[in-house]
Amino acid sequence: MNYKCSHDVFLSGSDDTGNIFTDHLYTALVQAGFRAFRGHETILPNKSELKKTIKESRMSVVVFSKWYAYSSWCLDQLVMILEEKRRSSGHAVLPVFYDLDPSDVRKQKGVVAAAMETHKRRFSSDGDQCDKEGEEMVKRWKTALGDAADLGGMVLQNLSDGHEAKFIQKILKVIANTLRRTALSVPNRLIGMHMRAHHINCWVQDGSVDIGVLVICGMGGIGKSTIAKFVYNHNFSSFHSSSFLANIREASNHPNGLVSLQQQLLYDIVKGKKENISCVDEGIIRIREALSWKRVLLVLDDVDCPDQLDAVFGMRSWLYPGSKIIVTTRQKNLFKPHEPHSVYNVEILDENESIELLSWHSFGQDHPPDEAYGECSRRIANHCGGLPLALKVLGSSLAGKGLDFWESMLRKLKDIPNSQIIEKLKIGYESLEDDHDQNLFLHVACFFVGREKRFAVTVLDSCDFYTIVGIENLIDRNLLTVNPQNNTLEMHQLIQNMGREVVRQESPFDPGKRSRLWRSIDSFRVLIQKTGSIRVRGLKLNMDEKNEWGRFLKQSMVNLYCTDKDLDELDYFGVDGFAEMQNLELLQLSSVSVCGSYEDFPKNLRWLSWHNFELETLPGEMNLGGVAVIDLSHSKLKQVWKGAKFLRFLKILNLSHSKELIATPNFTGLPNLEHLILNHCSKLASIHDSIGKLEMLILLDLQNCTRLRRLPDSVSALKSLETLDIAGCSSLNTLPAGLKAMESLKLLRADGISMDKVAEPRSTNIIILSWLWKTKKCPRMYLGSLPRSLVTLSLFNCSLSDAAFPREFGDLSSLENLNLGKNMISVLPQGIRRLSRLRMLEVEFCRRLTSLVALPNIQKLRISYCEFLQDITFQEESYNGCRIERGSCHDQIKDESEEVRLELLENVDTEVFYGRSLSDRSSENVIVKMSSICRF
């Protein structure tokens, strides 16, 4: 923005209008009191003076006539004018088309095209070809002409009947309105701004007559308003009128706030005095009248509810064609899905941009002064997570400070975040509709970031939250995201810090009176000092962290409380440390030992996670009646509980890596169990027959239970089971005979289980088969018929041979993913052809495989380390392209005449390749020759 301007208007026009229109316009500008400057070649002796004059002008008016493009001086002016507009967001440009169609300027047609050809001939060095410098000059002029025409402007179609004078008066009015509209203040250092604003500028300048609405969305402090100001400054002069309404959320909370916003908008649009508006409804009518007859640019900054939008511009149909509306908000779903609008999600700064912005505020330059400050700057930038607000605030607070101050600040930020940043981010938390969503946010910030969404929903639903609705509200406010790849809950580090700081401020000096204890050091103190209270709803204590702080803290506790005890005894906490925490719902412990009577243990638990649990069985007096999730992974349990235990709310039971566990518990009292996780229980030898009563069970994970020899027949009664993982159960002899009846089963993993031959026995043969298994004259594993509901089947490293496939393998009509890797097969069974839904086939490490014949319509094929694979054929009538992944292949091509070259199989989309040969073939199958190509 120009803060020192010698001229109001720089007037650019060619000689053909110099004594007529441009002269009249210049005179009218001077008489109207504007400081106008004529860009005539005789007035400005050189280009440096010309550039300086344009820079010192508040705006430029370019009068395009039939002879404008013939003047190299005018074209140079135009290039400089547009460069100044790009450099300074406050420099406005008004194109005026004097008896010339704007499309001729935009597309260089007619007289403009003829002028460009004249310049090319003038620059020709040999009379036939334009020299390089001249060619670049013409190219710049053409670009400038197109860019100027894209700005819109004013067009004079008819010079008769005194219209020229009227036209000049209209121009004066537009100039007056433009100069009254001042550019907005933006920071001097806009790191990454041009790249982020580029797409929005293109959208504003698209020349469409459609009424466009763009939502700039993102978390607080990410730069939404700055981007909007930057775009507004670069574009407002191209519209008849414009208005930037700042801080709408805050302003609307004041008395008559919406009415005041309406008055400001009307003043900006009509450029008259502020008129009194009695109510919002009256303001809506007046705004409708004002917006309906001129092309406007509106920016509505920091909107947080639809009522604010309705009060300002109401229905889109009110607006004049070509008008643009930009809305900045923290809410993703401010507009309804059926309302046409575009969304631009602001991205955080990358590490380099972050360090540059931090350096400007800390050191007054774009980089740290030395390596030591560079390392500290990198750590501060990582803490800020690419958030511009945080980088500016912390950078300013660190300016002029020594390295010891920087290090101290980094340590402080781990425990106590910067208050200025927190207050800005806290706006999003406070704008949540009710205490339900606020409490849900605090729970997630303290305990569920990085957790899988379905798991979080299970736990939080049991805590009486309406979790699905709440999570969507948090996502809508940009307080939470869900990773689309693994479905985990994610939160910006500073947003998480803000939530945790809200909890810390509940009781800054007494953690036992806070609602949530997520820091192990606070939980340690509360338990050892027995200062917990009824306010505590969640507690996390990981004693594996004691290498960082535990020895010092425990020594302090010994000195204060336990001077007569050995230090190592402080590894044990008394159960009475939980006595006052009767509202505790979420308990996460790791490597924690507790002694005493469990009658004092919290009775309101919903999630019990106790890794490395040291007891051999759960104490009988431990009340778990309301618990929804029990996670005792890596425990020393031998028996989970004695007899049957009625836990009607339990949905997830995780006993994985419990290497001493011999048998599962009785499942009779677990009617709602959905996930049973027993993987890597290396001594587990038996599963209780009552497992068949788990009617709600969805997942059964037995992976790498190496001593498990059989599954109860009752497993086939699990009508809701979707996932069965028995991979690595190397001692398993057979699956239940009723496997085919499990109509809900979608995923079966049986990797590493030997199946030399698979055949379905008759009921009369069971005794004979049992004898055969014992004498090793029959395969160790009987697979039996598979359910047609399977979507994913993995039989990796199962000793399968060509004859060892189930008879009904081809009947798996729902199968989409099949893994047959590391098996002793040379060809695939005929049934593969009938798997019409198959999308991915894996045959890696099948070292005897020679051909893949008549494959169905798969999308991905993995064939790494198949040394003898030579032919791949597809069914032409269903073929739709397949991506082949074959890993490393170090040998060179032996015969360049082969139909398929090695490089074509190197990370290539084979749909493109195969498409080349389809038209040349009349055979039934498309054949890919692979002989003499890959030797792995």
Summary of the structure (lengths in Angstrom):
residues: 936
radius of gyration: 37.2
end to end distance: 64.1
largest distance: 114.5
contacts: 2993
relative contact order: 0.03
helix: 40%
strand: 15%
